[in-house]
Amino acid sequence: MEIKVDDLTGTEIAELLREHLENMAENSPPESRHALTLQQLRKPGITFWSVWNGKELLGCGALKELDPHHGEIKSVRTASNHRRKGVAAKLLQHILEEAKRRNYKRVSLETGSMDAFIPAHNLYAKFGFKKCGPFADYIDDPNSLFMTKEL
């Protein structure tokens, strides 16, 4: 697996992010969807990575700087035919290493609270993330699960 910074111009990544947003629409009400669009992921302060095996896209994820000491993990997605192969774990480890390199003191995330998101909850817990309250601009929402990890 090769993880590389992605400029978000490829058709493969556009398709994976479209699938990601559709999945969020299937599992979360509109007011509780916090997944970023392709255009939003291109904003300054967000680093986006894609994971490849040769020319095959395996997954993606991003790190958004909230302030000089706090980052937010965004848009973690594994291509459906590569789930349960360690793609998200490898990417999450990469993102956490980058957060440490940037001297962040904390990394947080928001994900859905519904059963469809249990694999994500388990992955983040495995990496030491703990449940927390809303952070940044989020508000308390029964459809959201907030997690954080001190670095």
N, CA and C atoms as a LAMMPS dump frame, in Angstrom:
ITEM: TIMESTEP
0
ITEM: NUMBER OF ATOMS
453
ITEM: BOX BOUNDS ff ff ff
-5.0000000000000000e+02 5.0000000000000000e+02
-5.0000000000000000e+02 5.0000000000000000e+02
-5.0000000000000000e+02 5.0000000000000000e+02
ITEM: ATOMS id mol type element x y z
1 1 1 N 0.842 -1.187 0
2 1 2 C 0 0 0
3 1 3 C 0.882 1.243 0
4 2 1 N 0.532 2.169 -0.858
5 2 2 C 1.227 3.449 -0.91
6 2 3 C 0.245 4.556 -0.539
7 3 1 N 0.643 5.368 0.428
8 3 2 C -0.173 6.506 0.856
9 3 3 C 0.488 7.758 0.32
10 4 1 N -0.297 8.591 -0.381
11 4 2 C 0.287 9.815 -0.933
12 4 3 C -0.687 10.977 -0.811
13 5 1 N -0.112 12.179 -0.693
14 5 2 C -0.93 13.386 -0.699
15 5 3 C -1.612 13.446 -2.054
16 6 1 N -2.904 13.727 -2.039
17 6 2 C -3.719 13.709 -3.254
18 6 3 C -4.231 15.113 -3.552
19 7 1 N -4.176 15.507 -4.816
20 7 2 C -4.649 16.842 -5.195
21 7 3 C -6.144 16.875 -5.525
22 8 1 N -6.815 15.746 -5.366
23 8 2 C -8.271 15.656 -5.549
24 8 3 C -8.721 15.977 -6.974
25 9 1 N -7.899 15.636 -7.957
26 9 2 C -8.29 15.88 -9.348
27 9 3 C -8.612 14.596 -10.111
28 10 1 N -8.266 13.451 -9.56
29 10 2 C -8.473 12.188 -10.258
30 10 3 C -9.921 11.715 -10.239
31 11 1 N -10.311 11.001 -11.27
32 11 2 C -11.676 10.485 -11.352
33 11 3 C -11.926 9.408 -10.302
34 12 1 N -10.905 8.618 -9.975
35 12 2 C -11.074 7.56 -8.983
36 12 3 C -11.423 8.136 -7.615
37 13 1 N -10.717 9.196 -7.223
38 13 2 C -10.981 9.778 -5.909
39 13 3 C -12.33 10.485 -5.9
40 14 1 N -12.69 11.109 -7.011
41 14 2 C -14.009 11.759 -7.096
42 14 3 C -15.114 10.721 -6.924
43 15 1 N -14.948 9.561 -7.522
44 15 2 C -15.951 8.498 -7.417
45 15 3 C -16.022 7.951 -5.991
46 16 1 N -14.868 7.752 -5.34
47 16 2 C -14.87 7.244 -3.967
48 16 3 C -15.524 8.254 -3.017
49 17 1 N -15.269 9.528 -3.212
50 17 2 C -15.893 10.542 -2.363
51 17 3 C -17.39 10.655 -2.651
52 18 1 N -17.8 10.454 -3.883
53 18 2 C -19.232 10.44 -4.213
54 18 3 C -19.906 9.293 -3.471
55 19 1 N -19.277 8.131 -3.494
56 19 2 C -19.794 6.962 -2.769
57 19 3 C -19.867 7.252 -1.267
58 20 1 N -18.855 7.922 -0.745
59 20 2 C -18.811 8.288 0.676
60 20 3 C -19.999 9.187 1.035
61 21 1 N -20.235 10.211 0.242
62 21 2 C -21.341 11.135 0.509
63 21 3 C -22.694 10.448 0.368
64 22 1 N -22.828 9.56 -0.615
65 22 2 C -24.08 8.803 -0.771
66 22 3 C -24.322 7.919 0.44
67 23 1 N -23.269 7.289 0.942
68 23 2 C -23.397 6.435 2.116
69 23 3 C -23.807 7.245 3.332
70 24 1 N -23.256 8.437 3.47
71 24 2 C -23.65 9.307 4.583
72 24 3 C -25.137 9.669 4.452
73 25 1 N -25.591 9.926 3.237
74 25 2 C -27.002 10.271 3.013
75 25 3 C -27.92 9.105 3.363
76 26 1 N -27.461 7.878 3.152
77 26 2 C -28.262 6.695 3.473
78 26 3 C -28.36 6.451 4.973
79 27 1 N -27.36 6.911 5.724
80 27 2 C -27.271 6.562 7.139
81 27 3 C -27.447 7.71 8.121
82 28 1 N -27.457 8.939 7.647
83 28 2 C -27.547 10.087 8.545
84 28 3 C -28.548 11.108 8.003
85 29 1 N -29.331 11.717 8.887
86 29 2 C -30.24 12.778 8.425
87 29 3 C -29.428 13.988 7.955
88 30 1 N -30.001 14.811 7.081
89 30 2 C -29.244 15.936 6.49
90 30 3 C -28.558 16.836 7.515
91 31 1 N -29.229 17.128 8.617
92 31 2 C -28.644 18.038 9.605
93 31 3 C -27.481 17.416 10.37
94 32 1 N -27.276 16.126 10.203
95 32 2 C -26.211 15.425 10.928
96 32 3 C -25.099 14.936 10.008
97 33 1 N -25.069 15.373 8.779
98 33 2 C -24.018 14.97 7.836
99 33 3 C -22.914 16.005 7.847
100 34 1 N -21.726 15.552 8.174
101 34 2 C -20.588 16.461 8.263
102 34 3 C -19.464 16.077 7.31
103 35 1 N -19.725 15.154 6.401
104 35 2 C -18.728 14.769 5.411
105 35 3 C -18.511 15.936 4.455
106 36 1 N -17.251 16.15 4.087
107 36 2 C -16.905 17.257 3.215
108 36 3 C -16.993 16.854 1.739
109 37 1 N -17.385 17.807 0.913
110 37 2 C -17.413 17.592 -0.531
111 37 3 C -15.995 17.711 -1.089
112 38 1 N -15.853 17.336 -2.334
113 38 2 C -14.571 17.45 -3.02
114 38 3 C -14.049 18.885 -2.934
115 39 1 N -14.904 19.859 -3.18
116 39 2 C -14.489 21.267 -3.135
117 39 3 C -14.087 21.677 -1.721
118 40 1 N -14.83 21.249 -0.726
119 40 2 C -14.506 21.6 0.658
120 40 3 C -13.182 20.992 1.101
121 41 1 N -12.863 19.806 0.591
122 41 2 C -11.603 19.149 0.943
123 41 3 C -10.394 19.847 0.338
124 42 1 N -10.613 20.695 -0.651
125 42 2 C -9.519 21.428 -1.308
126 42 3 C -9.142 22.711 -0.561
127 43 1 N -9.838 23.032 0.506
128 43 2 C -9.581 24.279 1.226
129 43 3 C -8.24 24.23 1.956
130 44 1 N -7.631 25.41 2.128
131 44 2 C -6.38 25.458 2.908
132 44 3 C -6.617 24.914 4.316
133 45 1 N -5.578 24.332 4.875
134 45 2 C -5.689 23.776 6.219
135 45 3 C -6.122 22.328 6.233
136 46 1 N -6.404 21.759 5.053
137 46 2 C -6.789 20.339 4.956
138 46 3 C -5.765 19.619 4.085
139 47 1 N -5.206 18.548 4.621
140 47 2 C -4.321 17.674 3.839
141 47 3 C -5.094 16.399 3.563
142 48 1 N -5.121 15.996 2.311
143 48 2 C -5.892 14.837 1.885
144 48 3 C -4.942 13.784 1.331
145 49 1 N -5.144 12.539 1.767
146 49 2 C -4.319 11.425 1.297
147 49 3 C -5.185 10.372 0.62
148 50 1 N -4.591 9.709 -0.358
149 50 2 C -5.222 8.537 -0.961
150 50 3 C -4.28 7.353 -0.772
151 51 1 N -4.873 6.171 -0.74
152 51 2 C -4.122 4.925 -0.528
153 51 3 C -4.258 4.092 -1.793
154 52 1 N -3.137 3.633 -2.316
155 52 2 C -3.116 2.925 -3.594
156 52 3 C -2.373 1.601 -3.493
157 53 1 N -2.776 0.675 -4.349
158 53 2 C -2.023 -0.535 -4.636
159 53 3 C -1.822 -0.501 -6.141
160 54 1 N -0.652 -0.036 -6.569
161 54 2 C -0.435 0.177 -7.998
162 54 3 C -1.354 1.284 -8.482
163 55 1 N -2.199 0.957 -9.447
164 55 2 C -3.135 1.95 -9.996
165 55 3 C -4.532 1.819 -9.409
166 56 1 N -4.673 0.963 -8.394
167 56 2 C -5.985 0.743 -7.787
168 56 3 C -6.124 1.542 -6.497
169 57 1 N -7.171 2.359 -6.427
170 57 2 C -7.455 3.174 -5.25
171 57 3 C -8.069 2.296 -4.167
172 58 1 N -7.467 2.323 -2.984
173 58 2 C -7.936 1.507 -1.871
174 58 3 C -8.729 2.31 -0.85
175 59 1 N -8.399 3.597 -0.688
176 59 2 C -9.076 4.401 0.318
177 59 3 C -8.556 5.817 0.361
178 60 1 N -9.081 6.576 1.321
179 60 2 C -8.685 7.97 1.454
180 60 3 C -8.968 8.472 2.865
181 61 1 N -8.421 9.637 3.173
182 61 2 C -8.661 10.294 4.446
183 61 3 C -7.976 11.642 4.473
184 62 1 N -8.357 12.468 5.446
185 62 2 C -7.824 13.824 5.515
186 62 3 C -7.583 14.241 6.962
187 63 1 N -6.752 15.267 7.101
188 63 2 C -6.479 15.885 8.39
189 63 3 C -6.692 17.388 8.227
190 64 1 N -7.596 17.911 9.027
191 64 2 C -7.926 19.334 8.994
192 64 3 C -7.344 19.995 10.234
193 65 1 N -6.618 21.094 10.039
194 65 2 C -6.083 21.815 11.182
195 65 3 C -7.167 22.704 11.767
196 66 1 N -7.517 22.459 13.023
197 66 2 C -8.495 23.287 13.729
198 66 3 C -7.812 24.486 14.382
199 67 1 N -6.636 24.241 14.937
200 67 2 C -5.775 25.296 15.475
201 67 3 C -4.369 24.695 15.531
202 68 1 N -3.359 25.46 15.911
203 68 2 C -1.992 24.918 15.872
204 68 3 C -1.735 23.687 16.736
205 69 1 N -2.684 23.342 17.617
206 69 2 C -2.476 22.2 18.506
207 69 3 C -3.557 21.124 18.382
208 70 1 N -4.486 21.307 17.46
209 70 2 C -5.641 20.397 17.377
210 70 3 C -5.997 20.131 15.913
211 71 1 N -6.035 18.852 15.554
212 71 2 C -6.43 18.445 14.208
213 71 3 C -7.696 17.615 14.243
214 72 1 N -8.376 17.591 13.102
215 72 2 C -9.591 16.794 12.961
216 72 3 C -9.423 15.815 11.805
217 73 1 N -9.74 14.565 12.048
218 73 2 C -9.713 13.554 10.997
219 73 3 C -11.026 13.634 10.229
220 74 1 N -10.92 13.67 8.892
221 74 2 C -12.083 13.805 8.016
222 74 3 C -11.999 12.778 6.888
223 75 1 N -13.16 12.427 6.373
224 75 2 C -13.295 11.701 5.1
225 75 3 C -12.517 10.396 5.008
226 76 1 N -12.445 9.652 6.105
227 76 2 C -11.808 8.332 6.042
228 76 3 C -12.78 7.381 5.36
229 77 1 N -12.321 6.774 4.297
230 77 2 C -13.172 5.871 3.52
231 77 3 C -12.305 4.798 2.876
232 78 1 N -12.752 3.554 2.974
233 78 2 C -12.105 2.443 2.272
234 78 3 C -13.008 2.046 1.117
235 79 1 N -12.404 1.827 -0.045
236 79 2 C -13.171 1.354 -1.198
237 79 3 C -13.869 0.059 -0.809
238 80 1 N -15.118 -0.099 -1.224
239 80 2 C -15.943 -1.223 -0.753
240 80 3 C -15.307 -2.591 -0.993
241 81 1 N -14.593 -2.771 -2.088
242 81 2 C -13.986 -4.085 -2.351
243 81 3 C -12.653 -4.286 -1.624
244 82 1 N -12.272 -3.336 -0.762
245 82 2 C -11.027 -3.478 0.006
246 82 3 C -11.251 -3.353 1.509
247 83 1 N -12.495 -3.422 1.931
248 83 2 C -12.782 -3.332 3.366
249 83 3 C -12.259 -4.566 4.095
250 84 1 N -11.944 -4.361 5.362
251 84 2 C -11.457 -5.424 6.254
252 84 3 C -10.099 -5.983 5.815
253 85 1 N -9.308 -5.132 5.14
254 85 2 C -7.964 -5.542 4.714
255 85 3 C -6.878 -4.681 5.36
256 86 1 N -7.272 -3.826 6.302
257 86 2 C -6.303 -3.002 7.005
258 86 3 C -6.004 -1.656 6.363
259 87 1 N -6.744 -1.281 5.331
260 87 2 C -6.499 -0.012 4.639
261 87 3 C -6.722 1.166 5.582
262 88 1 N -7.87 1.217 6.238
263 88 2 C -8.188 2.345 7.123
264 88 3 C -7.221 2.404 8.299
265 89 1 N -6.835 1.261 8.833
266 89 2 C -5.893 1.244 9.955
267 89 3 C -4.54 1.808 9.534
268 90 1 N -4.067 1.41 8.383
269 90 2 C -2.775 1.92 7.894
270 90 3 C -2.86 3.427 7.656
271 91 1 N -3.949 3.884 7.077
272 91 2 C -4.131 5.309 6.82
273 91 3 C -4.258 6.09 8.128
274 92 1 N -5.014 5.57 9.073
275 92 2 C -5.172 6.24 10.359
276 92 3 C -3.826 6.366 11.065
277 93 1 N -3.022 5.327 11.017
278 93 2 C -1.679 5.393 11.609
279 93 3 C -0.857 6.489 10.933
280 94 1 N -0.948 6.59 9.624
281 94 2 C -0.237 7.621 8.861
282 94 3 C -0.697 9.026 9.289
283 95 1 N -1.998 9.214 9.407
284 95 2 C -2.547 10.517 9.797
285 95 3 C -2.099 10.89 11.205
286 96 1 N -2.111 9.931 12.118
287 96 2 C -1.675 10.203 13.491
288 96 3 C -0.182 10.558 13.54
289 97 1 N 0.619 9.888 12.729
290 97 2 C 2.044 10.225 12.669
291 97 3 C 2.241 11.64 12.143
292 98 1 N 1.46 12.027 11.149
293 98 2 C 1.545 13.388 10.617
294 98 3 C 1.099 14.399 11.667
295 99 1 N 0.048 14.094 12.411
296 99 2 C -0.417 14.995 13.471
297 99 3 C 0.674 15.188 14.523
298 100 1 N 1.375 14.13 14.879
299 100 2 C 2.48 14.233 15.836
300 100 3 C 3.615 15.062 15.253
301 101 1 N 3.91 14.849 13.971
302 101 2 C 4.963 15.613 13.3
303 101 3 C 4.641 17.112 13.328
304 102 1 N 3.354 17.438 13.23
305 102 2 C 2.912 18.84 13.272
306 102 3 C 2.834 19.385 14.705
307 103 1 N 3.148 18.537 15.667
308 103 2 C 3.097 18.904 17.084
309 103 3 C 1.691 19.192 17.593
310 104 1 N 0.703 18.545 16.998
311 104 2 C -0.644 18.659 17.549
312 104 3 C -0.652 17.971 18.908
313 105 1 N -1.435 18.499 19.803
314 105 2 C -1.592 17.903 21.132
315 105 3 C -2.784 16.957 21.173
316 106 1 N -3.7 17.15 20.208
317 106 2 C -4.934 16.364 20.2
318 106 3 C -5.437 16.224 18.766
319 107 1 N -6.072 15.087 18.515
320 107 2 C -6.753 14.84 17.242
321 107 3 C -8.16 14.359 17.579
322 108 1 N -9.151 14.939 16.917
323 108 2 C -10.545 14.594 17.181
324 108 3 C -11.235 14.216 15.885
325 109 1 N -12.431 13.657 16.031
326 109 2 C -13.213 13.288 14.86
327 109 3 C -14.683 13.237 15.219
328 110 1 N -15.503 13.299 14.191
329 110 2 C -16.949 13.107 14.323
330 110 3 C -17.319 11.995 13.361
331 111 1 N -18.143 11.088 13.835
332 111 2 C -18.672 10.027 12.98
333 111 3 C -20.116 9.784 13.401
334 112 1 N -20.812 8.995 12.621
335 112 2 C -22.198 8.708 12.955
336 112 3 C -22.313 7.838 14.196
337 113 1 N -23.435 7.957 14.894
338 113 2 C -23.657 7.166 16.104
339 113 3 C -24.439 5.879 15.825
340 114 1 N -24.952 5.724 14.607
341 114 2 C -25.809 4.589 14.265
342 114 3 C -24.998 3.3 14.056
343 115 1 N -25.719 2.181 14.019
344 115 2 C -25.073 0.867 13.881
345 115 3 C -24.189 0.755 12.647
346 116 1 N -24.521 1.452 11.571
347 116 2 C -23.722 1.381 10.345
348 116 3 C -22.289 1.862 10.578
349 117 1 N -22.082 2.632 11.639
350 117 2 C -20.769 3.206 11.913
351 117 3 C -19.984 2.429 12.967
352 118 1 N -20.514 1.309 13.442
353 118 2 C -19.817 0.527 14.473
354 118 3 C -18.411 0.107 14.04
355 119 1 N -18.187 -0.32 12.793
356 119 2 C -16.799 -0.639 12.407
357 119 3 C -15.851 0.558 12.58
358 120 1 N -16.328 1.758 12.273
359 120 2 C -15.5 2.953 12.473
360 120 3 C -15.252 3.189 13.958
361 121 1 N -16.291 3.061 14.787
362 121 2 C -16.132 3.24 16.238
363 121 3 C -15.05 2.293 16.759
364 122 1 N -15.131 1.043 16.329
365 122 2 C -14.179 0.037 16.793
366 122 3 C -12.754 0.356 16.351
367 123 1 N -12.598 0.801 15.113
368 123 2 C -11.272 1.155 14.614
369 123 3 C -10.679 2.303 15.434
370 124 1 N -11.45 3.353 15.629
371 124 2 C -10.941 4.505 16.371
372 124 3 C -10.628 4.133 17.817
373 125 1 N -11.466 3.326 18.45
374 125 2 C -11.205 2.888 19.822
375 125 3 C -9.912 2.076 19.886
376 126 1 N -9.675 1.249 18.888
377 126 2 C -8.456 0.438 18.825
378 126 3 C -7.208 1.331 18.811
379 127 1 N -7.332 2.517 18.228
380 127 2 C -6.216 3.458 18.15
381 127 3 C -6.168 4.417 19.344
382 128 1 N -7.017 4.178 20.348
383 128 2 C -6.956 4.963 21.565
384 128 3 C -7.851 6.184 21.613
385 129 1 N -8.747 6.324 20.647
386 129 2 C -9.69 7.44 20.692
387 129 3 C -10.748 7.15 21.752
388 130 1 N -11.136 8.197 22.463
389 130 2 C -12.16 8.104 23.504
390 130 3 C -13.318 9.02 23.15
391 131 1 N -14.506 8.641 23.579
392 131 2 C -15.678 9.489 23.354
393 131 3 C -15.478 10.823 24.057
394 132 1 N -15.99 11.866 23.436
395 132 2 C -15.903 13.211 24.009
396 132 3 C -17.134 13.998 23.576
397 133 1 N -17.228 15.216 24.024
398 133 2 C -18.312 16.092 23.607
399 133 3 C -17.984 16.762 22.283
400 134 1 N -18.915 17.553 21.786
401 134 2 C -18.67 18.278 20.533
402 134 3 C -17.434 19.182 20.648
403 135 1 N -16.751 19.358 19.568
404 135 2 C -15.566 20.212 19.506
405 135 3 C -15.704 21.119 18.282
406 136 1 N -14.823 22.088 18.175
407 136 2 C -14.828 23.053 17.059
408 136 3 C -16.231 23.645 16.918
409 137 1 N -16.815 23.58 15.721
410 137 2 C -18.132 24.177 15.469
411 137 3 C -19.287 23.188 15.601
412 138 1 N -18.994 21.961 16.028
413 138 2 C -20.051 20.963 16.162
414 138 3 C -20.958 21.296 17.347
415 139 1 N -22.176 20.8 17.28
416 139 2 C -23.113 20.914 18.395
417 139 3 C -23.521 19.506 18.818
418 140 1 N -24.03 19.383 20.023
419 140 2 C -24.485 18.083 20.508
420 140 3 C -25.567 17.562 19.564
421 141 1 N -25.432 16.318 19.158
422 141 2 C -26.325 15.736 18.16
423 141 3 C -26.42 14.237 18.442
424 142 1 N -27.619 13.697 18.635
425 142 2 C -27.735 12.264 18.929
426 142 3 C -27.277 11.378 17.768
427 143 1 N -27.159 11.94 16.575
428 143 2 C -26.711 11.168 15.413
429 143 3 C -25.205 11.224 15.206
430 144 1 N -24.506 11.943 16.072
431 144 2 C -23.053 12.074 15.972
432 144 3 C -22.377 11.471 17.184
433 145 1 N -21.228 10.861 16.928
434 145 2 C -20.344 10.384 17.98
435 145 3 C -19.05 11.169 17.822
436 146 1 N -18.623 11.829 18.885
437 146 2 C -17.394 12.603 18.878
438 146 3 C -16.346 11.81 19.642
439 147 1 N -15.133 11.79 19.097
440 147 2 C -14.037 11.058 19.726
441 147 3 C -12.784 11.913 19.65
442 148 1 N -11.88 11.713 20.604
443 148 2 C -10.632 12.469 20.618
444 148 3 C -9.509 11.593 21.143
445 149 1 N -8.302 11.99 20.797
446 149 2 C -7.098 11.273 21.248
447 149 3 C -6.039 12.321 21.572
448 150 1 N -5.496 12.239 22.778
449 150 2 C -4.369 13.097 23.158
450 150 3 C -3.12 12.483 22.567
451 151 1 N -2.257 13.336 22.046
452 151 2 C -1.009 12.846 21.431
453 151 3 C 0.186 13.117 22.337
